[in-house]
């Protein structure tokens, strides 16, 4: 075989091998495409995992709150209360810093969390199914409910209206009918036996005006104010029986009036939730109590501050205040003592919690801190400080 023939054979074989391998021009675009796909997968799977972890920055947590004594209020320029003490213990367990922002009511308080202006909100925030659609909540920090606050009916300021209500009541009308019937009998007996006696109690034998004189004597005797007595023996016997009956009746009448006034003073016109429809009831804007009152068809008076609701009740521009039971109880025992009183039992029981944005990275650490506080007794100490039966310091 010649050299040319061998060389041609080698070249031909190399060309066949090269034709079976991908060219560099085709390999380079596929490589970049695969790298891009891998990078996207990393972003998809890694980013959500990182979002669930609290940031490790030194920035303090932004905590929204609102005045709701004794949960949150200001004393000597410093926030204090059950919720403030509890949060300070929680942040110590979490080893984080925080700063408070005060909002006027629950509606604006929750809006600050929803808009991202706050990392969490704590006060006396009720956990409801409607709110859970927009927020995450910690485990409950307090078990409460709603209650009714009214003016203290035992004060003398309400005695005259109560007395007028009693006198124009159906019961008083029935009592007056009984008195007229009682007067009818002795008056006719005295007229019959005294009309024919000279210088007797009845100066004329005719029915009119003799019966009017007899009725006047019977009424005066009933009121223990009679200045004349019958002259006939039968008339005097009737007078003795009538005077004894009058004493018993006056004692009964006095007891009935006293009992009616006492019941009205203690109960008033509102005795429970079923008496709220149609009444003027003050509460806080955006609260669960406002929604409840609208369901009850009450005339709802909403205020940004609970203190304004108290003032409206004290000024008699509202019939009652409905709000969280522990808050009303604290007010009735302190600032409102002797002015207001709680009516009935707690109704529509609710749990209070810490509100957070959906998928908040702080929810799990807060819940863990709460559990540790309950286990080591710190939570119970805070609860006893604000809600024990001891006199407030």
VEXTI-791107 format. One record per residue (C-alpha): residue number from 1; x, y, z. Coordinates in nm, 2 decimals. Each point is the difference from the previous one (the first is absolute). Layout:
BEGIN
<torti num="NUM" east="X" north="Y" up="Z"/>
...
***
This chain:
BEGIN
<torti num="1" east="0.00" north="0.00" up="0.00"/>
<torti num="2" east="0.13" north="0.34" up="-0.08"/>
<torti num="3" east="0.07" north="0.29" up="0.24"/>
<torti num="4" east="-0.27" north="0.21" up="-0.15"/>
<torti num="5" east="-0.26" north="-0.27" up="0.05"/>
<torti num="6" east="0.09" north="-0.04" up="0.37"/>
<torti num="7" east="-0.02" north="0.38" up="0.06"/>
<torti num="8" east="-0.33" north="0.02" up="-0.17"/>
<torti num="9" east="-0.13" north="-0.28" up="0.22"/>
<torti num="10" east="0.11" north="0.18" up="0.33"/>
<torti num="11" east="-0.15" north="0.33" up="-0.11"/>
<torti num="12" east="-0.33" north="-0.17" up="-0.09"/>
<torti num="13" east="-0.02" north="-0.18" up="0.34"/>
<torti num="14" east="0.06" north="0.33" up="0.19"/>
<torti num="15" east="-0.27" north="0.17" up="-0.19"/>
<torti num="16" east="-0.25" north="-0.28" up="0.10"/>
<torti num="17" east="0.09" north="0.03" up="0.37"/>
<torti num="18" east="-0.04" north="0.38" up="0.00"/>
<torti num="19" east="-0.33" north="-0.02" up="-0.16"/>
<torti num="20" east="-0.13" north="-0.21" up="0.30"/>
<torti num="21" east="0.09" north="0.27" up="0.26"/>
<torti num="22" east="-0.21" north="0.32" up="0.07"/>
<torti num="23" east="0.15" north="0.31" up="-0.12"/>
<torti num="24" east="0.12" north="0.26" up="0.25"/>
<torti num="25" east="-0.25" north="0.25" up="-0.15"/>
<torti num="26" east="-0.29" north="-0.23" up="0.09"/>
<torti num="27" east="0.12" north="-0.09" up="0.35"/>
<torti num="28" east="0.04" north="0.36" up="0.13"/>
<torti num="29" east="-0.37" north="0.12" up="-0.03"/>
<torti num="30" east="-0.12" north="-0.32" up="0.17"/>
<torti num="31" east="0.24" north="0.04" up="0.29"/>
<torti num="32" east="-0.13" north="0.36" up="0.08"/>
<torti num="33" east="-0.36" north="-0.11" up="-0.03"/>
<torti num="34" east="0.05" north="-0.28" up="0.26"/>
<torti num="35" east="0.18" north="0.23" up="0.24"/>
<torti num="36" east="-0.28" north="0.25" up="-0.02"/>
<torti num="37" east="-0.26" north="-0.27" up="0.08"/>
<torti num="38" east="0.21" north="-0.11" up="0.30"/>
<torti num="39" east="0.02" north="0.36" up="0.14"/>
<torti num="40" east="-0.38" north="0.04" up="-0.03"/>
<torti num="41" east="-0.06" north="-0.32" up="0.20"/>
<torti num="42" east="0.23" north="0.12" up="0.27"/>
<torti num="43" east="-0.20" north="0.33" up="0.03"/>
<torti num="44" east="-0.33" north="-0.19" up="0.01"/>
<torti num="45" east="0.10" north="-0.25" up="0.28"/>
<torti num="46" east="0.24" north="0.19" up="0.20"/>
<torti num="47" east="-0.17" north="0.35" up="0.04"/>
<torti num="48" east="-0.31" north="-0.12" up="0.18"/>
<torti num="49" east="0.20" north="-0.19" up="0.25"/>
<torti num="50" east="0.21" north="0.31" up="0.07"/>
<torti num="51" east="-0.32" north="0.21" up="0.05"/>
<torti num="52" east="-0.11" north="-0.21" up="0.29"/>
<torti num="53" east="0.30" north="0.09" up="0.20"/>
<torti num="54" east="0.01" north="0.32" up="0.21"/>
<torti num="55" east="0.24" north="0.25" up="-0.12"/>
<torti num="56" east="0.32" north="0.03" up="0.20"/>
<torti num="57" east="0.02" north="0.38" up="-0.04"/>
<torti num="58" east="0.05" north="0.22" up="0.31"/>
<torti num="59" east="-0.32" north="0.20" up="-0.09"/>
<torti num="60" east="-0.26" north="-0.01" up="0.29"/>
<torti num="61" east="-0.34" north="-0.16" up="-0.07"/>
<torti num="62" east="-0.27" north="0.25" up="-0.07"/>
<torti num="63" east="-0.29" north="-0.07" up="0.24"/>
<torti num="64" east="-0.34" north="0.17" up="-0.04"/>
<torti num="65" east="-0.22" north="0.05" up="0.31"/>
<torti num="66" east="-0.30" north="0.20" up="0.11"/>
<torti num="67" east="-0.14" north="0.12" up="0.34"/>
<torti num="68" east="-0.23" north="-0.25" up="0.16"/>
<torti num="69" east="0.04" north="0.02" up="0.38"/>
<torti num="70" east="0.12" north="-0.22" up="0.18"/>
<torti num="71" east="0.15" north="-0.17" up="-0.31"/>
<torti num="72" east="0.18" north="0.31" up="-0.13"/>
<torti num="73" east="0.00" north="0.36" up="0.14"/>
<torti num="74" east="0.25" north="0.28" up="0.07"/>
<torti num="75" east="0.13" north="0.08" up="0.34"/>
<torti num="76" east="0.26" north="0.28" up="0.06"/>
<torti num="77" east="0.07" north="0.00" up="-0.37"/>
<torti num="78" east="0.07" north="-0.37" up="-0.01"/>
<torti num="79" east="-0.21" north="-0.28" up="-0.15"/>
<torti num="80" east="-0.11" north="-0.26" up="0.25"/>
<torti num="81" east="-0.27" north="-0.26" up="0.05"/>
<torti num="82" east="-0.05" north="-0.38" up="-0.03"/>
<torti num="83" east="0.08" north="-0.01" up="-0.38"/>
<torti num="84" east="0.31" north="0.22" up="0.04"/>
<torti num="85" east="0.14" north="-0.21" up="0.28"/>
<torti num="86" east="-0.07" north="-0.32" up="-0.19"/>
<torti num="87" east="0.17" north="0.12" up="-0.32"/>
<torti num="88" east="0.30" north="0.12" up="0.19"/>
<torti num="89" east="0.04" north="-0.36" up="0.14"/>
<torti num="90" east="-0.06" north="-0.15" up="-0.35"/>
<torti num="91" east="0.27" north="0.22" up="-0.16"/>
<torti num="92" east="0.24" north="-0.09" up="0.28"/>
<torti num="93" east="-0.06" north="-0.37" up="-0.07"/>
<torti num="94" east="0.06" north="0.06" up="-0.38"/>
<torti num="95" east="0.31" north="0.22" up="0.08"/>
<torti num="96" east="-0.12" north="0.28" up="-0.23"/>
<torti num="97" east="-0.06" north="0.37" up="0.02"/>
<torti num="98" east="-0.32" north="0.18" up="-0.07"/>
<torti num="99" east="-0.17" north="0.34" up="-0.02"/>
<torti num="100" east="-0.36" north="0.09" up="0.05"/>
<torti num="101" east="-0.23" north="0.21" up="-0.21"/>
<torti num="102" east="-0.34" north="0.10" up="0.15"/>
<torti num="103" east="-0.31" north="0.01" up="-0.22"/>
<torti num="104" east="-0.35" north="0.14" up="0.10"/>
<torti num="105" east="-0.21" north="-0.31" up="-0.05"/>
<torti num="106" east="0.00" north="-0.37" up="-0.10"/>
<torti num="107" east="-0.08" north="0.08" up="-0.36"/>
<torti num="108" east="0.31" north="0.22" up="-0.06"/>
<torti num="109" east="0.20" north="-0.24" up="0.22"/>
<torti num="110" east="-0.06" north="-0.29" up="-0.23"/>
<torti num="111" east="0.04" north="0.22" up="-0.31"/>
<torti num="112" east="0.35" north="0.08" up="0.10"/>
<torti num="113" east="0.09" north="-0.37" up="0.00"/>
<torti num="114" east="-0.19" north="-0.06" up="-0.33"/>
<torti num="115" east="0.18" north="0.29" up="-0.17"/>
<torti num="116" east="0.35" north="-0.12" up="0.12"/>
<torti num="117" east="0.05" north="0.29" up="0.23"/>
<torti num="118" east="0.03" north="-0.24" up="0.30"/>
<torti num="119" east="0.13" north="-0.35" up="0.05"/>
<torti num="120" east="-0.26" north="-0.08" up="0.26"/>
<torti num="121" east="-0.28" north="0.15" up="0.21"/>
<torti num="122" east="-0.09" north="-0.06" up="0.36"/>
<torti num="123" east="-0.27" north="0.14" up="0.22"/>
<torti num="124" east="-0.34" north="-0.16" up="0.06"/>
<torti num="125" east="-0.05" north="-0.13" up="-0.35"/>
<torti num="126" east="-0.27" north="-0.26" up="-0.04"/>
<torti num="127" east="0.07" north="-0.30" up="-0.22"/>
<torti num="128" east="-0.28" north="-0.04" up="-0.25"/>
<torti num="129" east="-0.05" north="-0.21" up="-0.32"/>
<torti num="130" east="-0.04" north="0.32" up="-0.20"/>
<torti num="131" east="0.33" north="0.14" up="0.12"/>
<torti num="132" east="0.18" north="-0.33" up="-0.06"/>
<torti num="133" east="-0.06" north="0.05" up="-0.37"/>
<torti num="134" east="0.24" north="0.30" up="0.00"/>
<torti num="135" east="0.23" north="-0.07" up="0.30"/>
<torti num="136" east="0.18" north="-0.28" up="0.18"/>
<torti num="137" east="-0.05" north="-0.01" up="0.38"/>
<torti num="138" east="0.21" north="-0.13" up="0.28"/>
<torti num="139" east="-0.15" north="-0.25" up="0.24"/>
<torti num="140" east="-0.25" north="0.17" up="0.24"/>
<torti num="141" east="0.16" north="0.23" up="0.26"/>
<torti num="142" east="-0.33" north="0.06" up="0.19"/>
<torti num="143" east="-0.35" north="-0.14" up="0.02"/>
<torti num="144" east="-0.28" north="0.27" up="0.02"/>
<torti num="145" east="-0.33" north="0.11" up="-0.15"/>
<torti num="146" east="-0.25" north="0.28" up="-0.01"/>
<torti num="147" east="-0.19" north="0.16" up="0.28"/>
<torti num="148" east="-0.25" north="0.29" up="0.05"/>
<torti num="149" east="0.08" north="0.32" up="0.20"/>
<torti num="150" east="-0.27" north="0.24" up="0.11"/>
<torti num="151" east="-0.04" north="0.29" up="0.24"/>
<torti num="152" east="-0.01" north="-0.08" up="0.37"/>
<torti num="153" east="-0.38" north="-0.02" up="0.06"/>
<torti num="154" east="0.04" north="0.02" up="0.37"/>
<torti num="155" east="0.10" north="0.37" up="-0.01"/>
<torti num="156" east="-0.25" north="0.27" up="0.09"/>
<torti num="157" east="0.03" north="0.16" up="-0.35"/>
<torti num="158" east="-0.24" north="-0.26" up="-0.14"/>
<torti num="159" east="-0.25" north="-0.02" up="0.28"/>
<torti num="160" east="-0.24" north="0.26" up="-0.14"/>
<torti num="161" east="-0.03" north="-0.16" up="-0.35"/>
<torti num="162" east="-0.04" north="-0.34" up="0.16"/>
<torti num="163" east="-0.27" north="0.13" up="0.22"/>
<torti num="164" east="-0.19" north="0.15" up="-0.29"/>
<torti num="165" east="0.03" north="-0.32" up="-0.20"/>
<torti num="166" east="-0.14" north="-0.20" up="0.30"/>
<torti num="167" east="-0.30" north="0.23" up="0.05"/>
<torti num="168" east="-0.10" north="-0.03" up="-0.37"/>
<torti num="169" east="0.06" north="-0.37" up="-0.01"/>
<torti num="170" east="-0.29" north="-0.25" up="-0.05"/>
<torti num="171" east="0.06" north="-0.14" up="0.35"/>
<torti num="172" east="-0.07" north="0.34" up="0.16"/>
<torti num="173" east="-0.32" north="0.03" up="-0.21"/>
<torti num="174" east="-0.12" north="-0.33" up="0.14"/>
<torti num="175" east="0.08" north="0.11" up="0.35"/>
<torti num="176" east="-0.20" north="0.32" up="-0.04"/>
<torti num="177" east="-0.30" north="-0.20" up="-0.11"/>
<torti num="178" east="0.03" north="-0.21" up="0.31"/>
<torti num="179" east="0.01" north="0.32" up="0.22"/>
<torti num="180" east="-0.32" north="0.13" up="-0.16"/>
<torti num="181" east="-0.18" north="-0.32" up="0.05"/>
<torti num="182" east="0.12" north="-0.01" up="0.37"/>
<torti num="183" east="-0.13" north="0.36" up="0.05"/>
<torti num="184" east="-0.33" north="-0.08" up="-0.16"/>
<torti num="185" east="-0.11" north="-0.25" up="0.28"/>
<torti num="186" east="0.07" north="0.20" up="0.32"/>
<torti num="187" east="-0.12" north="0.32" up="-0.16"/>
<torti num="188" east="-0.34" north="-0.14" up="-0.08"/>
<torti num="189" east="-0.03" north="-0.16" up="0.34"/>
<torti num="190" east="0.08" north="0.32" up="0.18"/>
<torti num="191" east="-0.24" north="0.20" up="-0.22"/>
<torti num="192" east="-0.28" north="-0.25" up="0.07"/>
<torti num="193" east="0.03" north="-0.01" up="0.38"/>
<torti num="194" east="0.10" north="0.37" up="0.06"/>
<torti num="195" east="-0.23" north="0.18" up="-0.24"/>
<torti num="196" east="-0.31" north="-0.02" up="0.24"/>
<torti num="197" east="0.18" north="0.10" up="0.31"/>
<torti num="198" east="-0.02" north="0.35" up="0.12"/>
<torti num="199" east="0.34" north="0.17" up="0.02"/>
<torti num="200" east="0.15" north="-0.31" up="-0.16"/>
<torti num="201" east="0.28" north="-0.03" up="-0.24"/>
<torti num="202" east="-0.23" north="0.03" up="-0.31"/>
<torti num="203" east="-0.19" north="0.32" up="0.02"/>
<torti num="204" east="-0.27" north="-0.09" up="-0.26"/>
<torti num="205" east="-0.21" north="-0.31" up="-0.07"/>
<torti num="206" east="0.03" north="0.04" up="-0.38"/>
<torti num="207" east="0.25" north="-0.21" up="-0.19"/>
<torti num="208" east="0.16" north="0.30" up="-0.15"/>
<torti num="209" east="0.19" north="0.18" up="0.14"/>
<torti num="210" east="0.00" north="-0.24" up="0.30"/>
<torti num="211" east="0.19" north="-0.28" up="-0.17"/>
<torti num="212" east="0.28" north="0.25" up="-0.08"/>
<torti num="213" east="0.04" north="0.08" up="0.37"/>
<torti num="214" east="0.01" north="-0.37" up="0.08"/>
<torti num="215" east="0.27" north="-0.07" up="-0.27"/>
<torti num="216" east="0.21" north="0.29" up="0.13"/>
<torti num="217" east="-0.02" north="-0.14" up="0.36"/>
<torti num="218" east="0.09" north="-0.35" up="-0.13"/>
<torti num="219" east="0.30" north="0.13" up="-0.20"/>
<torti num="220" east="0.12" north="0.22" up="0.30"/>
<torti num="221" east="-0.02" north="-0.30" up="0.23"/>
<torti num="222" east="0.20" north="-0.21" up="-0.25"/>
<torti num="223" east="0.27" north="0.26" up="0.01"/>
<torti num="224" east="-0.03" north="0.03" up="0.38"/>
<torti num="225" east="-0.11" north="0.36" up="-0.03"/>
<torti num="226" east="-0.37" north="-0.01" up="0.10"/>
<torti num="227" east="-0.10" north="0.29" up="0.23"/>
<torti num="228" east="-0.36" north="-0.13" up="0.06"/>
<torti num="229" east="-0.15" north="-0.32" up="0.13"/>
<torti num="230" east="-0.35" north="-0.16" up="-0.05"/>
<torti num="231" east="-0.25" north="0.07" up="0.28"/>
<torti num="232" east="-0.22" north="-0.31" up="-0.03"/>
<torti num="233" east="0.12" north="-0.32" up="0.18"/>
<torti num="234" east="-0.01" north="-0.20" up="-0.33"/>
<torti num="235" east="0.19" north="0.28" up="-0.17"/>
<torti num="236" east="0.27" north="0.00" up="0.26"/>
<torti num="237" east="0.03" north="-0.38" up="-0.02"/>
<torti num="238" east="0.04" north="0.03" up="-0.38"/>
<torti num="239" east="0.26" north="0.28" up="0.05"/>
<torti num="240" east="0.21" north="-0.22" up="0.23"/>
<torti num="241" east="0.00" north="-0.29" up="-0.25"/>
<torti num="242" east="0.09" north="0.25" up="-0.28"/>
<torti num="243" east="0.28" north="0.16" up="0.19"/>
<torti num="244" east="0.16" north="-0.35" up="0.07"/>
<torti num="245" east="-0.04" north="-0.09" up="-0.37"/>
<torti num="246" east="0.16" north="0.34" up="-0.09"/>
<torti num="247" east="0.31" north="-0.07" up="0.21"/>
<torti num="248" east="0.05" north="-0.34" up="-0.17"/>
<torti num="249" east="-0.05" north="0.14" up="-0.34"/>
<torti num="250" east="0.24" north="0.29" up="0.05"/>
<torti num="251" east="0.27" north="-0.24" up="0.11"/>
<torti num="252" east="-0.06" north="-0.22" up="-0.31"/>
<torti num="253" east="0.00" north="0.30" up="-0.23"/>
<torti num="254" east="0.33" north="0.13" up="0.15"/>
<torti num="255" east="0.16" north="-0.33" up="-0.04"/>
<torti num="256" east="-0.12" north="-0.04" up="-0.36"/>
<torti num="257" east="0.13" north="0.35" up="-0.10"/>
<torti num="258" east="0.34" north="-0.06" up="0.17"/>
<torti num="259" east="0.04" north="-0.33" up="-0.17"/>
<torti num="260" east="-0.08" north="0.13" up="-0.34"/>
<torti num="261" east="0.24" north="0.29" up="0.03"/>
<torti num="262" east="0.28" north="-0.23" up="0.13"/>
<torti num="263" east="-0.05" north="-0.24" up="-0.30"/>
<torti num="264" east="0.01" north="0.29" up="-0.25"/>
<torti num="265" east="0.31" north="0.14" up="0.17"/>
<torti num="266" east="0.18" north="-0.33" up="-0.02"/>
<torti num="267" east="-0.11" north="-0.11" up="-0.34"/>
<torti num="268" east="-0.10" north="0.31" up="-0.20"/>
<torti num="269" east="-0.13" north="-0.05" up="-0.36"/>
<torti num="270" east="0.29" north="-0.22" up="-0.11"/>
<torti num="271" east="0.05" north="-0.33" up="0.17"/>
<torti num="272" east="0.18" north="-0.20" up="-0.27"/>
<torti num="273" east="0.08" north="-0.04" up="-0.37"/>
<torti num="274" east="-0.36" north="-0.05" up="-0.09"/>
<torti num="275" east="-0.09" north="0.35" up="0.12"/>
<torti num="276" east="0.26" north="0.17" up="-0.24"/>
<torti num="277" east="-0.21" north="0.02" up="-0.32"/>
<torti num="278" east="-0.11" north="0.36" up="-0.05"/>
<torti num="279" east="0.22" north="0.13" up="0.28"/>
<torti num="280" east="0.28" north="0.26" up="-0.04"/>
<torti num="281" east="0.31" north="-0.20" up="0.06"/>
<torti num="282" east="0.36" north="0.14" up="-0.01"/>
<torti num="283" east="0.30" north="-0.20" up="-0.10"/>
<torti num="284" east="0.34" north="0.02" up="-0.18"/>
<torti num="285" east="0.02" north="0.03" up="-0.38"/>
<torti num="286" east="0.10" north="-0.32" up="-0.18"/>
<torti num="287" east="-0.04" north="-0.22" up="0.31"/>
<torti num="288" east="-0.18" north="-0.33" up="0.01"/>
<torti num="289" east="-0.24" north="0.16" up="0.24"/>
<torti num="290" east="-0.10" north="0.25" up="-0.27"/>
<torti num="291" east="-0.08" north="-0.29" up="-0.24"/>
<torti num="292" east="-0.19" north="-0.18" up="0.27"/>
<torti num="293" east="-0.21" north="0.31" up="0.08"/>
<torti num="294" east="-0.09" north="0.05" up="-0.37"/>
<torti num="295" east="-0.12" north="-0.37" up="-0.01"/>
<torti num="296" east="-0.22" north="0.08" up="0.31"/>
<torti num="297" east="-0.15" north="0.30" up="-0.18"/>
<torti num="298" east="0.12" north="0.24" up="0.27"/>
<torti num="299" east="0.06" north="0.37" up="-0.07"/>
<torti num="300" east="0.38" north="-0.03" up="-0.02"/>
<torti num="301" east="0.21" north="0.31" up="0.11"/>
<torti num="302" east="0.36" north="-0.07" up="-0.11"/>
<torti num="303" east="0.30" north="0.19" up="0.13"/>
<torti num="304" east="0.37" north="-0.02" up="-0.07"/>
<torti num="305" east="0.08" north="0.01" up="0.38"/>
<torti num="306" east="-0.18" north="-0.20" up="0.26"/>
<torti num="307" east="0.02" north="0.30" up="0.24"/>
<torti num="308" east="-0.23" north="0.18" up="-0.24"/>
<torti num="309" east="-0.25" north="-0.28" up="0.03"/>
<torti num="310" east="0.02" north="0.03" up="0.38"/>
<torti num="311" east="-0.06" north="0.37" up="-0.01"/>
<torti num="312" east="-0.30" north="-0.04" up="-0.22"/>
<torti num="313" east="-0.15" north="-0.24" up="0.25"/>
<torti num="314" east="0.07" north="0.23" up="0.29"/>
<torti num="315" east="-0.16" north="0.29" up="-0.19"/>
<torti num="316" east="-0.31" north="-0.23" up="-0.05"/>
<torti num="317" east="0.04" north="0.03" up="-0.38"/>
<torti num="318" east="0.02" north="-0.38" up="-0.01"/>
<torti num="319" east="-0.20" north="-0.27" up="0.18"/>
<torti num="320" east="0.30" north="-0.24" up="0.04"/>
<torti num="321" east="0.36" north="-0.08" up="-0.10"/>
<torti num="322" east="0.08" north="-0.35" up="-0.14"/>
<torti num="323" east="0.36" north="-0.11" up="-0.02"/>
<torti num="324" east="0.25" north="-0.25" up="0.13"/>
<torti num="325" east="-0.10" north="-0.12" up="0.35"/>
<torti num="326" east="0.34" north="0.04" up="0.17"/>
<torti num="327" east="0.04" north="0.35" up="-0.13"/>
<torti num="328" east="-0.34" north="0.11" up="0.12"/>
<torti num="329" east="0.05" north="-0.18" up="0.33"/>
<torti num="330" east="0.32" north="0.19" up="0.06"/>
<torti num="331" east="-0.16" north="0.34" up="-0.08"/>
<torti num="332" east="-0.30" north="-0.08" up="0.23"/>
<torti num="333" east="0.23" north="-0.08" up="0.29"/>
<torti num="334" east="0.22" north="0.31" up="-0.05"/>
<torti num="335" east="-0.07" north="0.31" up="-0.20"/>
<torti num="336" east="-0.37" north="-0.08" up="-0.02"/>
<torti num="337" east="-0.06" north="-0.11" up="0.35"/>
<torti num="338" east="-0.33" north="0.12" up="0.14"/>
<torti num="339" east="-0.10" north="0.13" up="-0.34"/>
<torti num="340" east="-0.05" north="-0.32" up="-0.21"/>
<torti num="341" east="-0.07" north="-0.37" up="0.05"/>
<torti num="342" east="0.02" north="-0.32" up="-0.20"/>
<torti num="343" east="-0.32" north="-0.18" up="-0.09"/>
<torti num="344" east="-0.05" north="-0.37" up="-0.05"/>
<torti num="345" east="0.27" north="-0.26" up="-0.08"/>
<torti num="346" east="0.27" north="-0.02" up="-0.27"/>
<torti num="347" east="-0.14" north="-0.09" up="-0.34"/>
<torti num="348" east="0.15" north="-0.08" up="-0.34"/>
<torti num="349" east="0.32" north="-0.13" up="0.15"/>
<torti num="350" east="0.32" north="0.08" up="-0.20"/>
<torti num="351" east="0.37" north="-0.08" up="0.00"/>
<torti num="352" east="0.26" north="0.28" up="-0.04"/>
<torti num="353" east="0.32" north="-0.05" up="-0.19"/>
<torti num="354" east="0.29" north="0.17" up="-0.17"/>
<torti num="355" east="-0.07" north="0.10" up="-0.36"/>
<torti num="356" east="0.26" north="-0.06" up="-0.27"/>
<torti num="357" east="0.02" north="0.02" up="-0.38"/>
<torti num="358" east="-0.06" north="-0.33" up="-0.19"/>
<torti num="359" east="0.29" north="-0.24" up="0.00"/>
<torti num="360" east="0.18" north="0.22" up="0.26"/>
<torti num="361" east="0.35" north="-0.14" up="0.09"/>
<torti num="362" east="-0.07" north="0.11" up="0.36"/>
<torti num="363" east="-0.31" north="-0.20" up="0.07"/>
<torti num="364" east="0.18" north="-0.32" up="0.10"/>
<torti num="365" east="0.26" north="0.17" up="0.22"/>
<torti num="366" east="-0.28" north="0.20" up="0.17"/>
<torti num="367" east="-0.20" north="-0.32" up="0.07"/>
<torti num="368" east="0.30" north="-0.17" up="0.13"/>
<torti num="369" east="0.08" north="0.29" up="0.23"/>
<torti num="370" east="-0.37" north="0.00" up="0.13"/>
<torti num="371" east="0.02" north="-0.37" up="0.08"/>
<torti num="372" east="0.32" north="0.05" up="0.19"/>
<torti num="373" east="-0.15" north="0.29" up="0.20"/>
<torti num="374" east="-0.30" north="-0.22" up="0.09"/>
<torti num="375" east="0.22" north="-0.29" up="0.10"/>
<torti num="376" east="0.24" north="0.20" up="0.22"/>
<torti num="377" east="-0.29" north="0.19" up="0.17"/>
<torti num="378" east="0.08" north="0.35" up="-0.14"/>
<torti num="379" east="-0.33" north="0.02" up="-0.18"/>
<torti num="380" east="-0.20" north="-0.07" up="0.32"/>
<torti num="381" east="0.20" north="0.26" up="0.19"/>
<torti num="382" east="-0.09" north="0.26" up="-0.26"/>
<torti num="383" east="-0.37" north="-0.11" up="0.00"/>
<torti num="384" east="-0.02" north="0.02" up="0.38"/>
<torti num="385" east="0.16" north="0.35" up="0.00"/>
<torti num="386" east="-0.28" north="0.14" up="-0.21"/>
<torti num="387" east="-0.30" north="-0.22" up="0.06"/>
<torti num="388" east="0.02" north="-0.13" up="0.35"/>
<torti num="389" east="-0.26" north="0.09" up="0.26"/>
<torti num="390" east="0.24" north="0.21" up="0.21"/>
<torti num="391" east="-0.05" north="0.37" up="0.02"/>
<torti num="392" east="0.18" north="0.19" up="-0.27"/>
<torti num="393" east="0.33" north="0.15" up="0.13"/>
***
